[in-house]
Amino acid sequence: MKFEHVPVLYNEVMDALDIKADGIYVDGTLGGGGHSSGICERLSEKGTLIGVDRDTAALEAAGERLKDYACQRVYLHTNYSDVEAIKEAAGGKVDGILLDLGVSSFQLDTAERGFSYMHDAPMDMRMNEDDAFTAYQVVNEYSEQELARIIKEYGEEKWASRIAKFIVSERKLKPVETTGELVEIIKKAIPAAARREGPHPAKRTFQAIRIEVNAELEHLKRALDTLPDILAPGGRLAIITFHSLEDRMVKVAFDKRLNPCTCPKEFPVCVCGKVADVKKITRKPLVAGEKELDVNPRSRSAKLRVIEKL
């Protein structure tokens, strides 16, 4: 299957990165190279793109898509939170970093990867196919309490406890082996009236399991703590999120960086000496306009936040 991914907020990202022709830019979620192609178009022969992805299919597809650009290109099969690997590839500081979080359209549409509740497939959901841990272990080996916790926290699903209870009950009869089986269990767990409203009844649970399998929030936290440190002065970090959990994490991390003072509130002046090393570029998150929403429905929940290194 061809790796295709429509880059969300494309123009906004290009503007936000403020690309210098001879700069070094990191696409930490390379995917099919949609955003990276825009970066490469703006780079000269002296410029460098560092493309990072956990998915070897993404790296191969992007490598093919970007092969004719003049800029230097380096591809890393790792996670965007692997700051040391990125810093080593860059040879020091970088001028811009982009993270487009979540699962790609290609991964969703490749049925055998097990990401989608629309296709019946083995319980997988690994972004890095070299990893041993899959959705099968989460669904069949986690306790009812653990399942309820991740479905509630990562999926923000109000029926989490009931879904976890139904999963555990069903797997006593036989292991839950496919995504289709899991969808049917979720449908049984959620009352019919609730299923008639909102998104697909399995959407939030699948999101939660995918986040758990790939440790997405742990990687995001590590990246938020460390990626700004490898930005050169004037370098920008742009992050696109697709659900409120991620967006809250990004907002809180950016705000903490913007106001790092740890002095008690009752102190009249700061004595800790910690000062901001970044400034905010987006006062509010940028969202897709009507034109983009018409051609790319996936952009509906996208939010872009940007900071710049001082």
C-alpha contacts under 8 A as a table, 3 or more apart, distances in Angstrom:
res1	aa1	res2	aa2	distance
1	M	110	T	7.34
2	K	61	A	7.90
2	K	106	F	7.87
3	F	32	G	5.75
3	F	57	A	7.56
3	F	58	A	6.94
3	F	61	A	6.10
3	F	106	F	5.49
4	E	32	G	5.74
4	E	105	S	7.04
4	E	106	F	5.88
5	H	31	G	7.09
5	H	32	G	5.72
5	H	33	G	7.92
5	H	34	G	6.60
5	H	104	S	6.68
5	H	105	S	5.52
5	H	106	F	6.36
6	V	34	G	6.56
6	V	105	S	7.80
6	V	296	N	7.32
7	P	10	Y	5.72
7	P	34	G	5.31
7	P	35	H	5.87
8	V	288	A	7.77
8	V	296	N	7.65
8	V	298	R	7.66
8	V	299	S	5.56
8	V	302	A	7.39
9	L	12	E	5.23
9	L	13	V	6.04
9	L	287	V	7.30
9	L	288	A	6.06
9	L	292	E	7.85
9	L	299	S	7.30
9	L	302	A	7.83
9	L	304	L	7.79
10	Y	13	V	5.23
10	Y	14	M	6.33
10	Y	35	H	6.50
11	N	14	M	5.15
11	N	15	D	6.21
12	E	15	D	5.20
12	E	16	A	5.97
12	E	286	L	7.67
13	V	16	A	4.93
13	V	17	L	6.13
13	V	35	H	7.88
13	V	238	A	7.21
13	V	304	L	7.91
14	M	17	L	5.45
14	M	18	D	6.61
14	M	19	I	7.25
14	M	38	G	6.99
14	M	39	I	7.08
15	D	18	D	5.37
15	D	19	I	7.80
16	A	236	R	7.58
16	A	238	A	6.98
16	A	281	I	7.87
16	A	306	V	6.91
17	L	96	G	5.98
17	L	97	I	7.66
17	L	98	L	7.95
17	L	235	G	7.88
17	L	236	R	5.87
17	L	237	L	7.48
17	L	238	A	6.99
18	D	236	R	7.90
19	I	23	G	7.13
19	I	39	I	7.21
19	I	42	R	6.70
19	I	43	L	7.53
19	I	95	D	7.88
19	I	96	G	7.65
20	K	23	G	5.16
20	K	42	R	7.47
20	K	43	L	6.90
20	K	95	D	7.95
21	A	42	R	5.88
21	A	43	L	4.17
21	A	44	S	5.06
21	A	46	K	7.47
21	A	47	G	5.86
22	D	43	L	6.06
22	D	44	S	5.75
22	D	45	E	7.35
22	D	46	K	4.88
22	D	47	G	3.87
22	D	48	T	7.26
23	G	43	L	7.25
23	G	46	K	7.53
23	G	47	G	4.89
23	G	48	T	6.35
23	G	94	V	7.35
23	G	95	D	5.81
24	I	47	G	5.84
24	I	48	T	4.67
24	I	49	L	5.99
24	I	50	I	7.49
24	I	90	A	7.03
24	I	94	V	5.09
24	I	95	D	5.31
24	I	96	G	6.87
25	Y	39	I	7.74
25	Y	48	T	6.25
25	Y	49	L	5.02
25	Y	50	I	6.12
25	Y	94	V	6.05
25	Y	95	D	5.67
25	Y	96	G	4.78
25	Y	97	I	5.84
26	V	49	L	5.89
26	V	50	I	4.68
26	V	51	G	5.98
26	V	52	V	7.42
26	V	94	V	7.46
26	V	96	G	6.19
26	V	97	I	4.61
26	V	98	L	6.22
27	D	30	L	5.40
27	D	35	H	7.76
27	D	36	S	6.47
27	D	49	L	7.37
27	D	50	I	6.23
27	D	51	G	4.99
27	D	52	V	6.08
27	D	97	I	5.97
27	D	98	L	4.95
27	D	99	L	6.44
28	G	50	I	7.92
28	G	51	G	6.19
28	G	52	V	4.67
28	G	53	D	6.49
28	G	79	N	7.43
28	G	80	Y	4.78
28	G	97	I	6.92
28	G	98	L	5.90
28	G	99	L	5.24
28	G	100	D	7.63
29	T	51	G	7.39
29	T	52	V	5.79
29	T	53	D	5.37
29	T	80	Y	6.90
29	T	98	L	7.41
29	T	99	L	5.53
29	T	100	D	5.73
29	T	101	L	6.98
30	L	33	G	5.42
30	L	34	G	7.89
30	L	35	H	7.73
30	L	36	S	6.93
30	L	51	G	5.45
30	L	52	V	5.53
30	L	53	D	5.50
30	L	58	A	6.87
30	L	59	L	7.18
30	L	62	A	7.20
31	G	34	G	7.41
31	G	53	D	6.80
31	G	55	D	7.89
31	G	58	A	4.89
31	G	59	L	7.17
31	G	62	A	6.93
31	G	104	S	6.70
32	G	58	A	5.42
32	G	59	L	7.53
32	G	61	A	5.75
32	G	62	A	4.89
32	G	65	R	7.74
33	G	36	S	4.82
33	G	37	S	5.82
33	G	58	A	7.90
33	G	61	A	7.59
33	G	62	A	4.68
33	G	63	G	7.96
33	G	65	R	6.81
33	G	66	L	7.19
34	G	37	S	5.45
34	G	38	G	7.02
35	H	38	G	5.33
35	H	39	I	6.52
36	S	39	I	4.88
36	S	40	C	6.03
36	S	49	L	7.59
36	S	51	G	7.68
36	S	66	L	7.85
37	S	40	C	5.06
37	S	41	E	6.12
37	S	65	R	7.75
37	S	66	L	6.29
38	G	41	E	5.16
38	G	42	R	6.66
39	I	42	R	5.37
39	I	43	L	6.51
39	I	49	L	7.55
40	C	43	L	5.05
40	C	44	S	7.93
40	C	49	L	6.86
40	C	66	L	7.66
40	C	69	Y	6.31
40	C	70	A	7.66
40	C	71	C	6.34
41	E	69	Y	7.01
43	L	46	K	7.47
43	L	47	G	5.09
43	L	48	T	7.23
43	L	70	A	7.57
43	L	71	C	5.81
44	S	47	G	5.13
44	S	70	A	6.24
44	S	71	C	5.39
45	E	48	T	7.91
45	E	70	A	5.03
45	E	71	C	4.32
45	E	72	Q	6.50
46	K	71	C	6.27
46	K	72	Q	7.01
47	G	71	C	5.21
47	G	72	Q	6.10
48	T	71	C	5.60
48	T	72	Q	4.50
48	T	73	R	5.69
48	T	74	V	7.58
49	L	71	C	7.14
49	L	72	Q	6.22
49	L	73	R	4.89
49	L	74	V	6.29
50	I	73	R	5.95
50	I	74	V	4.75
50	I	75	Y	5.82
50	I	76	L	7.38
50	I	86	I	7.62
50	I	89	A	7.45
50	I	90	A	7.47
51	G	59	L	7.78
51	G	73	R	7.42
51	G	74	V	6.13
51	G	75	Y	4.74
51	G	76	L	6.17
52	V	59	L	7.71
52	V	75	Y	5.92
52	V	76	L	4.81
52	V	77	H	6.12
52	V	78	T	6.29
52	V	79	N	6.70
52	V	80	Y	6.25
53	D	56	T	7.31
53	D	58	A	6.82
53	D	59	L	6.49
53	D	76	L	6.59
53	D	77	H	5.48
53	D	78	T	5.71
53	D	79	N	6.01
53	D	80	Y	7.13
54	R	77	H	5.49
54	R	78	T	5.00
54	R	79	N	5.57
54	R	127	M	6.02
54	R	128	N	4.91
55	D	58	A	5.30
55	D	59	L	6.58
55	D	77	H	7.19
55	D	127	M	5.62
55	D	128	N	4.98
55	D	129	E	6.97
56	T	59	L	5.04
56	T	60	E	6.20
56	T	77	H	6.83
56	T	128	N	7.35
56	T	129	E	7.94
57	A	60	E	5.22
57	A	61	A	6.12
58	A	61	A	5.16
58	A	62	A	5.93
59	L	62	A	5.23
59	L	63	G	5.91
59	L	75	Y	6.94
59	L	76	L	8.00
59	L	77	H	7.40
60	E	63	G	5.12
60	E	64	E	6.39
61	A	64	E	5.29
61	A	65	R	6.24
62	A	65	R	4.91
62	A	66	L	5.95
63	G	66	L	5.37
63	G	67	K	5.83
63	G	75	Y	7.90
64	E	67	K	5.33
65	R	68	D	7.74
66	L	69	Y	5.88
74	V	89	A	7.32
76	L	85	A	7.98
76	L	86	I	7.91
78	T	82	D	6.78
79	N	82	D	5.53
79	N	219	H	7.60
80	Y	83	V	6.95
80	Y	86	I	7.92
80	Y	99	L	7.87
80	Y	219	H	7.62
80	Y	223	A	6.87
81	S	219	H	5.47
81	S	220	L	6.81
81	S	222	R	5.88
81	S	223	A	4.49
81	S	226	T	7.92
81	S	227	L	7.61
82	D	85	A	5.62
82	D	86	I	6.55
82	D	223	A	7.72
83	V	86	I	5.06
83	V	87	K	5.97
83	V	223	A	7.37
83	V	226	T	6.90
83	V	227	L	6.47
83	V	230	I	7.97
84	E	87	K	5.06
84	E	88	E	6.05
85	A	88	E	5.13
85	A	89	A	6.17
86	I	89	A	5.12
86	I	90	A	6.16
87	K	90	A	5.07
87	K	91	G	5.99
87	K	92	G	5.43
87	K	93	K	6.72
87	K	94	V	7.91
87	K	230	I	6.84
88	E	91	G	5.06
88	E	92	G	6.67
89	A	92	G	8.00
90	A	93	K	6.68
90	A	94	V	6.65
92	G	230	I	7.24
93	K	230	I	4.91
93	K	231	L	5.35
93	K	232	A	5.14
94	V	97	I	7.60
94	V	230	I	6.20
94	V	231	L	5.01
94	V	232	A	5.55
94	V	235	G	6.80
95	D	231	L	5.90
95	D	232	A	5.62
95	D	233	P	7.83
95	D	234	G	7.10
95	D	235	G	4.19
95	D	236	R	6.49
96	G	231	L	6.75
96	G	235	G	5.02
96	G	236	R	4.64
96	G	237	L	5.79
96	G	238	A	7.84
97	I	236	R	6.31
97	I	237	L	4.80
97	I	238	A	6.19
98	L	237	L	6.10
98	L	238	A	4.91
98	L	239	I	5.85
98	L	240	I	8.00
99	L	238	A	6.40
99	L	239	I	4.73
99	L	240	I	6.12
100	D	239	I	6.04
100	D	240	I	4.75
100	D	241	T	6.64
101	L	239	I	7.48
101	L	240	I	6.01
101	L	241	T	5.50
101	L	242	F	7.03
102	G	241	T	7.41
102	G	242	F	6.96
103	V	107	Q	6.48
103	V	108	L	6.98
104	S	107	Q	5.23
104	S	108	L	6.36
105	S	108	L	5.09
105	S	109	D	6.02
106	F	109	D	5.09
106	F	110	T	5.96
107	Q	110	T	5.26
107	Q	111	A	7.87
107	Q	113	R	6.58
107	Q	115	F	6.68
107	Q	127	M	7.98
108	L	111	A	6.91
108	L	113	R	7.58
108	L	114	G	7.74
108	L	115	F	5.34
108	L	116	S	5.24
109	D	116	S	7.24
110	T	113	R	5.80
110	T	114	G	7.80
111	A	114	G	5.84
111	A	115	F	7.36
111	A	116	S	6.95
111	A	119	H	5.62
111	A	120	D	7.09
111	A	121	A	6.06
112	E	121	A	5.27
112	E	122	P	6.55
113	R	121	A	7.21
113	R	122	P	7.44
113	R	124	D	5.88
113	R	125	M	5.77
113	R	126	R	7.20
114	G	117	Y	7.90
114	G	119	H	7.57
114	G	120	D	7.55
114	G	121	A	5.25
114	G	122	P	5.75
114	G	123	M	5.51
114	G	124	D	4.97
114	G	125	M	5.07
114	G	178	T	7.92
114	G	179	T	6.43
115	F	124	D	7.17
115	F	125	M	4.88
115	F	206	F	7.35
115	F	210	R	7.21
116	S	119	H	5.79
116	S	179	T	7.63
116	S	206	F	7.55
117	Y	120	D	7.28
117	Y	179	T	6.31
117	Y	180	G	6.98
117	Y	183	V	6.50
117	Y	202	A	6.51
117	Y	203	K	7.04
117	Y	206	F	7.08
119	H	179	T	7.22
119	H	180	G	6.90
120	D	178	T	6.27
120	D	179	T	5.26
120	D	180	G	4.52
120	D	181	E	7.90
121	A	178	T	5.20
121	A	179	T	5.42
121	A	180	G	6.84
122	P	177	E	5.98
122	P	178	T	4.38
122	P	179	T	6.19
123	M	134	T	6.96
123	M	135	A	5.18
123	M	136	Y	4.94
123	M	176	V	7.99
123	M	177	E	5.87
123	M	178	T	5.02
123	M	179	T	5.64
124	D	134	T	4.92
124	D	135	A	4.93
124	D	136	Y	6.33
125	M	134	T	6.28
125	M	135	A	5.88
125	M	210	R	5.76
125	M	213	V	6.92
125	M	214	N	7.96
126	R	129	E	5.68
126	R	131	D	7.01
126	R	133	F	7.62
126	R	134	T	6.03
126	R	135	A	7.67
126	R	210	R	7.57
126	R	213	V	6.60
126	R	214	N	6.36
127	M	214	N	6.66
128	N	131	D	5.72
129	E	132	A	7.82
131	D	134	T	7.76
133	F	137	Q	6.84
133	F	213	V	6.61
134	T	137	Q	5.77
134	T	138	V	7.02
134	T	213	V	5.85
135	A	138	V	5.04
135	A	139	V	6.13
135	A	209	I	6.49
135	A	210	R	7.13
135	A	213	V	6.00
136	Y	139	V	5.35
136	Y	140	N	5.89
136	Y	141	E	7.87
136	Y	176	V	7.37
136	Y	177	E	6.73
137	Q	140	N	5.26
137	Q	141	E	5.16
137	Q	142	Y	7.09
138	V	141	E	5.64
138	V	142	Y	5.31
138	V	147	L	7.60
138	V	209	I	7.10
138	V	212	E	7.94
138	V	213	V	7.37
139	V	142	Y	6.27
139	V	147	L	7.50
139	V	167	I	7.34
139	V	176	V	7.03
140	N	168	V	7.65
140	N	171	R	6.61
140	N	175	P	6.27
140	N	176	V	6.48
142	Y	145	Q	7.99
142	Y	146	E	5.82
142	Y	147	L	6.05
143	S	146	E	5.11
143	S	147	L	6.17
143	S	168	V	7.79
144	E	147	L	5.16
144	E	148	A	6.11
144	E	161	S	7.95
144	E	164	A	5.45
144	E	165	K	6.12
144	E	168	V	6.28
145	Q	148	A	5.15
145	Q	149	R	6.15
145	Q	161	S	7.85
145	Q	164	A	7.57
146	E	149	R	5.10
146	E	150	I	6.36
147	L	150	I	5.46
147	L	151	I	6.09
147	L	160	A	7.89
147	L	161	S	7.97
147	L	164	A	5.48
148	A	151	I	5.27
148	A	152	K	5.99
148	A	160	A	5.05
148	A	161	S	4.81
148	A	162	R	7.92
148	A	163	I	7.38
148	A	164	A	5.18
149	R	152	K	5.22
149	R	153	E	5.90
149	R	160	A	7.47
149	R	161	S	7.92
150	I	153	E	5.06
150	I	154	Y	5.34
150	I	155	G	7.08
150	I	208	A	6.06
150	I	209	I	7.29
150	I	212	E	7.28
151	I	154	Y	5.59
151	I	155	G	4.93
151	I	156	E	6.66
151	I	157	E	6.11
151	I	160	A	5.37
151	I	164	A	7.97
151	I	204	R	7.32
151	I	205	T	5.50
151	I	208	A	5.20
151	I	209	I	7.12
152	K	155	G	5.48
152	K	156	E	4.70
152	K	157	E	4.93
152	K	158	K	6.52
152	K	159	W	7.80
152	K	160	A	5.21
152	K	161	S	7.81
152	K	208	A	7.91
153	E	156	E	5.36
153	E	157	E	7.70
153	E	208	A	7.64
154	Y	204	R	7.99
154	Y	207	Q	7.11
154	Y	208	A	4.54
154	Y	209	I	7.91
154	Y	211	I	6.90
154	Y	212	E	7.91
154	Y	245	L	7.23
155	G	204	R	4.45
155	G	205	T	5.58
155	G	206	F	7.69
155	G	207	Q	5.74
155	G	208	A	4.46
156	E	204	R	6.77
157	E	160	A	5.36
157	E	204	R	5.97
157	E	205	T	7.01
158	K	161	S	7.95
159	W	162	R	5.45
159	W	163	I	6.12
159	W	189	A	7.77
159	W	190	I	6.59
160	A	163	I	5.13
160	A	164	A	6.09
160	A	205	T	7.90
161	S	164	A	5.16
161	S	165	K	6.16
162	R	165	K	5.06
162	R	166	F	6.25
162	R	189	A	5.91
162	R	190	I	7.51
163	I	166	F	5.16
163	I	167	I	6.17
163	I	185	I	7.54
163	I	186	I	5.81
163	I	189	A	5.19
163	I	190	I	7.18
164	A	167	I	5.11
164	A	168	V	6.26
165	K	168	V	5.33
165	K	169	S	6.18
166	F	169	S	5.02
166	F	170	E	6.09
166	F	185	I	6.52
166	F	186	I	7.57
166	F	188	K	7.80
166	F	189	A	6.08
167	I	170	E	5.24
167	I	171	R	6.13
167	I	182	L	7.69
167	I	185	I	6.42
167	I	186	I	7.79
168	V	171	R	5.27
168	V	172	K	6.44
169	S	172	K	5.52
169	S	173	L	7.41
170	E	173	L	5.59
170	E	174	K	6.76
170	E	175	P	7.77
170	E	176	V	7.61
170	E	185	I	7.56
171	R	174	K	4.81
171	R	175	P	4.72
171	R	176	V	5.82
172	K	175	P	7.20
176	V	181	E	6.32
176	V	182	L	6.58
177	E	181	E	7.03
178	T	181	E	5.35
178	T	182	L	6.56
179	T	182	L	5.00
179	T	183	V	6.16
180	G	183	V	5.12
180	G	184	E	6.41
181	E	184	E	5.26
181	E	185	I	6.41
182	L	185	I	5.09
182	L	186	I	6.24
183	V	186	I	5.12
183	V	187	K	6.18
183	V	202	A	5.89
184	E	187	K	5.06
184	E	188	K	6.28
185	I	188	K	5.13
185	I	189	A	6.27
186	I	189	A	5.00
186	I	190	I	6.29
186	I	201	P	7.00
186	I	202	A	6.17
187	K	190	I	5.44
187	K	191	P	7.71
187	K	195	R	7.47
187	K	201	P	6.48
187	K	202	A	7.35
188	K	191	P	7.21
190	I	194	A	6.53
190	I	195	R	6.43
190	I	201	P	7.42
191	P	194	A	5.43
191	P	195	R	6.37
192	A	195	R	5.01
192	A	196	R	6.50
193	A	196	R	5.47
193	A	197	E	7.30
194	A	197	E	5.65
195	R	198	G	7.42
195	R	200	H	7.45
195	R	201	P	5.75
198	G	201	P	7.94
199	P	203	K	6.79
200	H	203	K	5.41
201	P	204	R	7.29
202	A	205	T	5.43
202	A	206	F	6.03
203	K	206	F	5.37
203	K	207	Q	6.19
204	R	207	Q	5.02
204	R	208	A	6.18
205	T	208	A	5.05
205	T	209	I	6.24
206	F	209	I	5.20
206	F	210	R	6.07
207	Q	210	R	5.20
207	Q	211	I	6.17
208	A	211	I	5.19
208	A	212	E	6.27
209	I	212	E	5.06
209	I	213	V	6.09
210	R	213	V	5.14
210	R	214	N	6.22
211	I	214	N	5.41
211	I	215	A	5.69
211	I	216	E	5.11
211	I	217	L	6.99
212	E	215	A	5.05
212	E	216	E	6.88
213	V	216	E	7.96
215	A	218	E	5.46
215	A	219	H	6.38
216	E	219	H	5.25
216	E	220	L	6.14
217	L	220	L	4.91
217	L	221	K	6.07
217	L	246	E	7.40
218	E	221	K	5.22
218	E	222	R	6.31
219	H	222	R	5.18
219	H	223	A	6.12
220	L	223	A	5.04
220	L	224	L	6.07
221	K	224	L	5.16
221	K	225	D	6.28
221	K	249	M	7.45
222	R	225	D	5.23
222	R	226	T	6.31
223	A	226	T	5.22
223	A	227	L	5.29
224	L	227	L	5.94
224	L	228	P	7.20
224	L	250	V	7.13
224	L	253	A	6.35
224	L	254	F	7.97
225	D	228	P	7.29
225	D	253	A	7.43
226	T	229	D	5.51
226	T	230	I	7.48
227	L	230	I	5.70
227	L	231	L	7.16
227	L	237	L	7.94
228	P	231	L	5.40
228	P	237	L	6.95
228	P	309	K	7.09
231	L	234	G	7.78
231	L	235	G	5.19
231	L	236	R	6.96
231	L	237	L	7.88
231	L	309	K	6.29
232	A	235	G	5.09
232	A	309	K	6.70
233	P	308	E	7.85
233	P	309	K	5.13
233	P	310	L	5.14
234	G	308	E	5.81
234	G	309	K	5.18
234	G	310	L	5.93
235	G	308	E	5.59
235	G	309	K	5.40
236	R	306	V	6.82
236	R	307	I	5.66
236	R	308	E	4.34
236	R	309	K	6.28
237	L	306	V	5.63
237	L	307	I	5.49
237	L	308	E	6.44
238	A	304	L	6.77
238	A	305	R	5.81
238	A	306	V	4.43
238	A	307	I	6.79
239	I	250	V	7.79
239	I	304	L	5.58
239	I	305	R	5.50
239	I	306	V	6.50
240	I	302	A	6.27
240	I	303	K	5.37
240	I	304	L	4.46
240	I	305	R	6.69
241	T	244	S	7.88
241	T	246	E	5.95
241	T	247	D	5.63
241	T	301	S	7.88
241	T	302	A	5.59
241	T	303	K	5.33
241	T	304	L	6.65
242	F	246	E	7.22
242	F	247	D	7.39
242	F	301	S	5.21
242	F	302	A	4.74
242	F	303	K	6.55
243	H	246	E	5.82
243	H	247	D	6.34
243	H	301	S	6.76
243	H	302	A	7.69
244	S	247	D	4.93
244	S	248	R	5.91
245	L	248	R	5.38
245	L	249	M	6.41
246	E	249	M	5.12
246	E	250	V	6.26
247	D	250	V	5.14
247	D	251	K	6.07
247	D	303	K	7.45
248	R	251	K	5.09
248	R	252	V	6.01
249	M	252	V	5.28
249	M	253	A	6.06
250	V	253	A	5.17
250	V	254	F	6.02
250	V	305	R	7.79
251	K	254	F	5.23
251	K	255	D	6.06
251	K	305	R	7.80
252	V	255	D	5.11
252	V	256	K	6.08
253	A	256	K	5.10
253	A	257	R	6.26
254	F	257	R	5.09
254	F	258	L	6.13
254	F	307	I	7.37
255	D	258	L	4.90
255	D	259	N	6.06
256	K	259	N	5.09
256	K	260	P	5.31
257	R	260	P	5.39
257	R	276	A	5.99
257	R	277	D	7.08
257	R	278	V	6.75
258	L	275	V	7.97
258	L	276	A	4.95
258	L	277	D	7.12
258	L	278	V	6.05
258	L	279	K	6.39
258	L	280	K	7.54
259	N	275	V	6.98
259	N	276	A	5.82
260	P	274	K	5.81
260	P	275	V	6.04
260	P	276	A	6.12
261	C	270	C	7.01
261	C	272	C	6.53
261	C	273	G	7.26
261	C	274	K	5.24
261	C	275	V	6.59
262	T	272	C	6.47
262	T	274	K	7.56
263	C	267	F	6.64
263	C	270	C	6.10
263	C	271	V	6.69
263	C	272	C	6.07
264	P	267	F	5.66
265	K	268	P	7.86
267	F	270	C	6.88
270	C	273	G	6.59
276	A	279	K	7.52
277	D	309	K	6.01
277	D	310	L	5.31
278	V	307	I	6.35
278	V	308	E	5.29
278	V	309	K	4.31
278	V	310	L	5.06
279	K	307	I	5.61
279	K	308	E	5.28
279	K	309	K	6.54
279	K	310	L	6.76
280	K	283	R	6.53
280	K	306	V	6.45
280	K	307	I	4.56
280	K	308	E	6.37
281	I	305	R	7.81
281	I	306	V	5.37
281	I	307	I	5.20
281	I	308	E	6.56
282	T	285	P	6.07
282	T	286	L	7.21
282	T	305	R	5.89
282	T	306	V	5.56
282	T	307	I	7.23
284	K	305	R	7.38
285	P	303	K	5.48
285	P	304	L	5.09
285	P	305	R	5.01
286	L	303	K	5.57
286	L	304	L	4.91
286	L	305	R	6.71
287	V	299	S	7.98
287	V	300	R	7.76
287	V	301	S	7.83
287	V	302	A	6.07
287	V	303	K	5.13
287	V	304	L	6.57
288	A	292	E	6.00
288	A	293	L	6.40
288	A	299	S	6.16
288	A	300	R	6.56
288	A	302	A	7.01
288	A	303	K	7.89
289	G	292	E	5.53
289	G	293	L	6.26
290	E	293	L	4.98
290	E	294	D	6.20
291	K	294	D	5.33
291	K	295	V	6.85
292	E	295	V	5.36
292	E	296	N	5.75
292	E	297	P	7.76
292	E	299	S	7.27
293	L	296	N	5.14
293	L	297	P	5.09
293	L	298	R	7.67
293	L	299	S	6.15
293	L	300	R	6.15
294	D	297	P	6.46
296	N	299	S	5.87
296	N	300	R	7.97
297	P	300	R	5.64
298	R	301	S	7.00
298	R	302	A	7.65
299	S	302	A	5.05
